[in-house]
Amino acid sequence: MTPDQLLTFATVAELGNISHAAEALHLSQPAVSGQLRLLQEEFGEPLYRRDGRGIRLTATGQQLAAYAGKLRQDYRQILAYRNALRGLETGTLRLGASTTPASYLLPYLIAEFHQRYPAVSIDVIDGNTTEIVELLPTLDIGFIEGPIPPSLGPDIAIRPWHEDEVVAIARADHPLARQYPDGATLKQLAAYPLVQRESGSGVRQLVERAFAVAGLEPRVALDLAGVEGVKEAVRAGMGIGFVSAMSMRHEDDLLATLRVDPPHGLKRLLTALVPHADMPTRTAQRFLSLCFPDADTPPAGMSTG
């Protein structure tokens, strides 16, 4: 017994005529009759009897027709779901992003994606770089900042995405902001307490490496999770902080940006990580085409609705 035999039987039972069912299924009448014969052999008794030019179901055939009808309905729903996915009429996109891309880049891309594919559900998980890497097996795409972890599996595609610069921030009335408006050295910054991001943060990793290369040990006043927490602590006069330059685009006059002179490796790449790169979902492919508009176009069959 095969699904095709049951689907054929459901059509025959509905139309009550083998030749009409053959036309509806785009099969020959002998092909339909052959499937019915094999199905009857599976059940070991007649499923229908000839009745004039049509057929009449036996009691066994009526019960089987109910099951076969449910199977056909499920099959039609599966086809509709497949066709919807091909056109991105539905589906789910699961993104993970560390703080900088999650806050300052992805919102604009997600808004554009939603406008094009309004029925696609988008789940966004944010965290620091370490947390996003750990979640990669459950994501369609992950966006991280800083160095690429060496432990990534071979099925994960690594795509450099955006350049970013980490800058120091201070209160606008801080001595450094007044004395060095065009930039300060790491040695000058190290003279003041440091408000730093939590362990696992890409910004923290970059800053710690820069101080180590310069042979400096800053005085850490506070560890905080998240960019806004660092900003608030700096506003409160707790010390100097380091954040992505992107996070200062819409900042008020209470904070001053101090570019590090020279940069000492405080420039970095934001990277897109694509798990299951050998078989990415259509939703992931289409979102990546927004992230990398100059790259190859996605496979055919993905319409914009």
Phi, psi and omega per residue, in radians:
M1 nan 2.311 -3.122
T2 -2.171 2.781 3.060
P3 -1.006 -0.652 3.130
D4 -1.058 -0.703 3.123
Q5 -1.101 -0.713 -3.135
L6 -1.206 -0.698 3.113
L7 -1.134 -0.671 3.085
T8 -1.136 -0.760 3.140
F9 -1.097 -0.654 3.119
A10 -1.071 -0.684 3.135
T11 -1.230 -0.736 3.104
V12 -1.068 -0.771 -3.137
A13 -1.108 -0.657 -3.126
E14 -1.208 -0.757 -3.051
L15 -1.549 -0.357 3.128
G16 1.175 0.371 -3.081
N17 -2.726 2.207 -3.072
I18 -1.194 -0.754 -3.117
S19 -1.151 -0.677 3.103
H20 -1.149 -0.666 3.105
A21 -1.138 -0.688 3.116
A22 -1.059 -0.734 3.104
E23 -1.114 -0.758 -3.119
A24 -1.131 -0.589 -3.095
L25 -1.605 -0.036 -3.101
H26 1.026 0.736 3.086
L27 -2.131 2.866 3.035
S28 -1.371 2.726 3.129
Q29 -1.108 -0.700 3.089
P30 -1.076 -0.598 3.141
A31 -1.146 -0.731 3.117
V32 -1.150 -0.788 3.136
S33 -1.057 -0.663 3.138
G34 -1.139 -0.706 3.109
Q35 -1.146 -0.712 3.118
L36 -1.109 -0.681 -3.132
R37 -1.129 -0.764 3.122
L38 -1.114 -0.647 3.138
L39 -1.166 -0.725 3.118
Q40 -1.117 -0.636 3.122
E41 -1.130 -0.612 3.105
E42 -1.088 -0.670 -3.074
F43 -1.578 -0.290 3.040
G44 1.345 0.226 3.087
E45 -2.776 2.830 -3.079
P46 -1.088 2.454 3.056
L47 -1.781 -0.324 -3.140
Y48 -2.748 2.871 3.047
R49 -2.303 2.625 3.090
R50 -1.125 2.454 3.133
D51 -2.514 1.587 -3.056
G52 1.154 -2.163 3.119
R53 -1.584 -0.027 -3.115
G54 -2.092 -2.709 3.106
I55 -2.338 2.738 3.083
R56 -2.235 2.215 -3.079
L57 -1.258 2.472 2.968
T58 -1.367 3.076 3.109
A59 -1.058 -0.729 3.092
T60 -1.107 -0.732 3.133
G61 -1.099 -0.652 3.127
Q62 -1.121 -0.739 3.115
Q63 -1.142 -0.751 3.130
L64 -1.145 -0.636 3.136
A65 -1.071 -0.604 3.110
A66 -1.134 -0.773 3.108
Y67 -1.161 -0.755 -3.113
A68 -1.144 -0.598 3.098
G69 -1.120 -0.692 3.088
K70 -1.135 -0.714 3.110
L71 -1.070 -0.747 -3.135
R72 -1.130 -0.664 3.110
Q73 -1.124 -0.748 3.095
D74 -1.098 -0.706 -3.138
Y75 -1.097 -0.722 3.117
R76 -1.137 -0.667 3.111
Q77 -1.162 -0.651 3.098
I78 -1.126 -0.745 3.100
L79 -1.076 -0.744 3.131
A80 -1.105 -0.698 3.117
Y81 -1.124 -0.766 3.104
R82 -1.049 -0.806 -3.117
N83 -1.141 -0.616 3.111
A84 -1.160 -0.708 3.110
L85 -1.123 -0.678 3.133
R86 -1.068 -0.579 3.122
G87 -1.712 0.122 -3.080
L88 0.933 0.645 3.058
E89 -1.377 -0.304 3.117
T90 -2.684 3.123 -3.124
G91 2.241 3.122 -3.127
T92 -2.328 2.403 3.064
L93 -2.064 2.122 -3.081
R94 -1.962 1.948 -3.087
L95 -1.954 2.539 2.986
G96 -2.205 2.439 -3.083
A97 -2.620 2.438 3.004
S98 -1.294 3.045 -2.868
T99 -0.989 -0.846 -3.042
T100 -1.111 -0.947 3.105
P101 -1.129 -0.618 -3.120
A102 -1.115 -0.635 -3.034
S103 -1.590 -0.567 -2.901
Y104 -2.124 -0.155 3.129
L105 -2.135 -0.837 -3.042
L106 -1.126 -0.626 -3.104
P107 -0.949 -0.668 -3.133
Y108 -1.231 -0.698 3.121
L109 -1.201 -0.703 3.124
I110 -1.115 -0.688 3.118
A111 -1.093 -0.729 3.123
E112 -1.181 -0.731 3.123
F113 -1.085 -0.764 -3.138
H114 -1.113 -0.626 3.117
Q115 -1.137 -0.638 -3.135
R116 -1.372 -0.663 -3.048
Y117 -2.263 1.246 -2.996
P118 -1.119 -0.370 -3.088
A119 -1.555 -0.089 3.112
V120 -1.437 2.212 3.110
S121 -1.406 2.324 -3.110
I122 -2.058 2.112 3.056
D123 -1.894 2.202 3.133
V124 -2.074 2.180 3.085
I125 -1.967 2.194 3.098
D126 -1.956 2.742 -3.120
G127 -3.129 -2.983 3.047
N128 -1.490 3.082 -3.044
T129 -1.011 -0.773 -3.123
T130 -1.069 -0.746 -3.117
E131 -1.135 -0.704 -3.133
I132 -1.170 -0.703 3.110
V133 -1.075 -0.697 3.126
E134 -1.137 -0.504 -3.096
L135 -1.540 -0.062 -3.019
L136 -0.890 -0.700 -3.120
P137 -1.050 -0.363 -3.112
T138 -1.742 0.017 -3.029
L139 -1.889 2.782 2.942
D140 -1.490 -0.716 3.099
I141 -2.534 2.474 3.022
G142 -2.113 2.483 3.131
F143 -2.125 2.151 -3.085
I144 -2.264 2.952 3.112
E145 -2.170 2.609 3.077
G146 1.559 -2.866 -3.063
P147 -1.075 2.606 3.089
I148 -1.394 2.165 3.114
P149 -1.040 2.372 -3.108
P150 -1.261 -0.193 -3.030
S151 -1.563 0.106 -3.113
L152 -1.102 2.485 3.135
G153 -1.280 2.839 -3.095
P154 -1.210 -0.272 -3.128
D155 -1.536 0.062 -3.111
I156 -1.766 2.069 3.098
A157 -1.419 2.411 -3.130
I158 -1.947 2.094 -3.086
R159 -2.211 1.878 3.059
P160 -0.979 2.403 -2.958
W161 -2.104 -1.197 -3.079
H162 -2.319 2.603 2.976
E163 -1.535 2.537 -3.131
D164 -2.482 2.698 3.092
E165 -2.169 2.345 3.057
V166 -1.614 2.274 -3.107
V167 -2.134 2.772 3.026
A168 -1.502 2.606 3.060
I169 -2.270 2.588 3.120
A170 -2.544 2.869 2.991
R171 -1.055 2.565 -3.102
A172 -1.054 -0.457 3.140
D173 -1.672 0.184 3.134
H174 -1.212 2.525 3.122
P175 -0.945 -0.698 3.133
L176 -1.105 -0.672 -3.132
A177 -1.136 -0.575 3.140
R178 -1.408 -0.666 -3.049
Q179 -1.457 -0.566 -3.042
Y180 -2.272 1.110 -3.090
P181 -1.131 -0.389 -3.108
D182 -1.671 0.018 3.125
G183 2.432 2.639 3.137
A184 -2.276 2.730 3.098
T185 -1.467 2.822 3.083
L186 -1.075 -0.607 3.125
K187 -1.111 -0.724 3.101
Q188 -1.139 -0.701 3.136
L189 -1.186 -0.616 -3.084
A190 -1.188 -0.203 3.128
A191 -1.333 -0.148 -3.096
Y192 -2.085 2.709 3.117
P193 -1.030 2.580 -3.094
L194 -1.937 2.278 2.972
V195 -1.735 2.036 -3.034
Q196 -2.121 2.814 3.112
R197 -1.258 2.942 -3.112
E198 -1.228 2.837 3.079
S199 -1.041 2.391 -3.103
G200 1.722 -0.221 3.132
S201 -1.262 2.414 3.088
G202 -1.135 -0.662 3.103
V203 -1.100 -0.800 -3.138
R204 -1.048 -0.763 3.138
Q205 -1.040 -0.734 -3.116
L206 -1.167 -0.766 -3.111
V207 -1.166 -0.782 3.135
E208 -1.061 -0.700 3.127
R209 -1.145 -0.715 -3.124
A210 -1.106 -0.761 3.115
F211 -1.147 -0.682 -3.127
A212 -1.129 -0.754 3.118
V213 -1.089 -0.630 3.130
A214 -1.402 -0.037 3.138
G215 1.235 0.556 -3.088
L216 -2.042 2.600 3.051
E217 -2.171 1.731 -3.116
P218 -1.234 2.721 3.074
R219 -1.519 1.988 -3.102
V220 -1.524 2.067 -3.140
A221 -1.565 -0.526 -2.998
L222 -2.835 2.448 2.977
D223 -1.866 2.283 -3.117
L224 -2.401 2.555 3.071
A225 -1.522 2.220 3.010
G226 1.642 2.626 -3.117
V227 -1.131 -0.786 -3.068
E228 -1.142 -0.570 3.069
G229 -1.107 -0.733 3.091
V230 -1.084 -0.781 -3.130
K231 -1.063 -0.768 -3.115
E232 -1.124 -0.683 3.121
A233 -1.151 -0.674 3.093
V234 -1.157 -0.732 3.087
R235 -1.042 -0.598 -3.117
A236 -1.369 -0.016 3.087
G237 1.495 0.366 -3.107
M238 -1.330 -0.336 3.140
G239 2.612 -2.763 3.132
I240 -1.618 2.477 3.071
G241 -2.137 2.926 3.054
F242 -2.240 2.294 -3.133
V243 -2.521 2.943 3.015
S244 -1.174 2.455 3.085
A245 -1.038 -0.493 3.124
M246 -1.066 -0.569 -3.061
S247 -1.289 -0.138 -3.114
M248 -1.793 0.105 -3.068
R249 -1.102 -0.624 -3.077
H250 -2.035 0.471 -3.084
E251 -1.390 2.690 3.128
D252 -1.465 -3.020 -3.055
D253 -1.451 0.055 -3.114
L254 -1.365 -0.341 3.129
L255 -2.043 2.562 3.085
A256 -2.021 2.456 3.080
T257 -1.613 2.265 3.123
L258 -2.094 1.785 3.085
R259 -1.252 2.411 -3.090
V260 -1.375 2.288 -3.068
D261 -2.161 1.999 -0.142
P262 -1.288 2.990 -3.011
P263 -1.036 -0.450 3.099
H264 0.927 0.731 3.071
G265 1.302 0.355 -3.141
L266 -1.581 0.270 2.961
K267 -1.792 2.524 -3.012
R268 -2.622 2.948 3.066
L269 -1.801 2.430 2.879
L270 -1.632 2.390 -2.964
T271 -2.211 2.458 2.999
A272 -1.692 2.260 3.091
L273 -1.960 2.222 -3.072
V274 -2.003 1.758 3.064
P275 -1.175 2.792 3.099
H276 0.914 0.762 -3.006
A277 -1.112 -0.373 3.120
D278 -1.275 -0.398 3.119
M279 -2.472 1.134 3.122
P280 -1.198 2.637 3.096
T281 -1.225 2.812 3.099
R282 -1.104 -0.663 3.125
T283 -1.094 -0.710 3.109
A284 -1.137 -0.733 3.130
Q285 -1.066 -0.753 -3.106
R286 -1.218 -0.661 3.113
F287 -1.171 -0.676 3.100
L288 -1.099 -0.557 3.107
S289 -1.160 -0.449 3.032
L290 -1.343 -0.644 3.139
C291 -1.233 -0.594 -3.102
F292 -2.190 1.257 -3.025
P293 -1.117 -0.348 -3.123
D294 -1.633 -0.013 3.139
A295 -1.437 -3.140 3.132
D296 -1.046 2.553 3.102
T297 -1.246 2.691 -3.140
P298 -1.210 2.924 -3.099
P299 -1.026 2.699 3.093
A300 -1.082 2.740 3.129
G301 1.728 -0.054 3.134
M302 -1.903 1.705 -3.099
S303 -1.580 2.890 3.098
T304 -1.652 0.232 3.060
G305 1.429 nan nan
